[in-house]
């Protein structure tokens, strides 16, 4: 237990998701606690005045005005309790939802900025769990744990102080019984739930991962005929989770029963105290029932502390997952942004980059200078850093060493203008479940239909559009599954061409095309984009005669660099690869 407490304290000290928001808005948090205390005060006062009114009325007062003030107070507290309760719920949920919205924005920023790193080091199911499970737990952490526990202990200390002033001897006994409810039983519930909640969390994470993998392989499940096996596996996981939750609920119900028994003992203690101290006169006897009745609303505040404590391991596990993500995806420090949008020179100066804990750098003191309007083809074996080079260029990744600059402006100062400066086609572009027109127009939402048709023509899709009955209004299906792989690639290429950015980054743009279509498409792109700076990643050497320079990446450096003609004449290896690609060998 001591190790768990120390581990939890270290987690809270290093936390980036929880503590900082409690510190930022202390005044509003204090206001929320005050409103909650007023709600409980009205509930206790309502029971107190009701008990006094019942006792006073039972003596048949000689005049109605004798009980007029208790009647008015009963009505006032009866109205005040739901009103304060309403404002408490309204303000607490508003405060929490605002915080969670900021947390979601922070999480999205980390994922967006570190997308390439995450795709290599995090399973999709784990990221899904962060969005769908961990952030929701953090929201409940505020509403169902922090607020109930804070209010309960604050009220406990106030109540203990009042009772100590009235009669400190009896106050000690009542306080001890309340400490059992507020401290001992929650600690027991926490220790019983810790291992089970950790197991529940691990099973939930596994379900998210299995569901994500099953979604990506849904067709394989259906084709292989193992659909029933998959459903059985999912069902077994759900049954395990249900058993754990039922066991936790049973323990919490037992703890709740014990807390109610100790609460009843505290009420009996007050009843005995009232019989000893409030029966000496008729006027004092009117308050005997009031004291007992005013004590009962405390049950609604004190008893939920047990469930709040039992849920702590689940929330701490979610908090730990988010903090692990924070440590692995630290956002770069804010830098002054530049508004410059036209560049004459792009420079890589001694750039080195390594993924995670890998020993060998993917880029090793790589240097390159590109002039405006220059066409660069980047070749090399798979895994040599071609795509990484583009991700460094647009700022998706940060170099471990060296600098990437645009007219001596570092790339991290151009992130606000990134969408306007770059048009990036990656290896697996996403096609939305909409029309061809809408998918292409994503590149420039202000473009008209004629501009979209022109971009489709440049991407070599004119014949396809003419063959379709609905033309550019044809629905392409989810992820473009109604189209071939090459057609999907060209629609994404048309989207990039429509964007009309000054720098084009094309990562395998002709993937899935036959040689004739590939050659025709390359000629069209080079002809229509002659004024653009272009980076073209490919494994094919055929058709690269139009580029200004070819960079062959190998072992983190430019093993070969020069124009296609010069490389063919001076580099035997390049000549062999080129002839092999053309089928001359």
Secondary structure as UniProt FT lines:
FT   HELIX           2..13
FT   HELIX           19..24
FT   HELIX           26..58
FT   HELIX           64..67
FT   HELIX           68..113
FT   HELIX           115..121
FT   HELIX           124..129
FT   HELIX           130..134
FT   HELIX           135..140
FT   HELIX           141..146
FT   HELIX           147..179
FT   HELIX           180..184
FT   HELIX           185..216
FT   HELIX           218..224
FT   HELIX           227..277
FT   HELIX           282..285
FT   TURN            286..287
FT   HELIX           288..296
FT   HELIX           298..302
FT   HELIX           304..310
FT   HELIX           312..328
FT   STRAND          345..353
FT   TURN            356..357
FT   STRAND          363..371
FT   TURN            372..373
FT   STRAND          375..380
FT   TURN            382..383
FT   HELIX           386..394
FT   STRAND          401..406
FT   TURN            407..408
FT   STRAND          409..410
FT   HELIX           411..413
FT   HELIX           415..417
FT   HELIX           418..421
FT   STRAND          422..425
FT   TURN            427..428
FT   HELIX           436..441
FT   TURN            442..443
FT   TURN            445..446
FT   HELIX           449..458
FT   TURN            459..460
FT   HELIX           462..467
FT   TURN            469..470
FT   HELIX           471..473
FT   HELIX           478..480
FT   TURN            481..482
FT   HELIX           485..499
FT   STRAND          503..507
FT   TURN            509..512
FT   HELIX           515..528
FT   TURN            529..531
FT   STRAND          533..537
FT   TURN            542..543
FT   HELIX           544..546
FT   STRAND          549..554
FT   TURN            555..556
FT   STRAND          557..562
FT   HELIX           564..570
FT   HELIX           572..581
FT   TURN            582..583
//
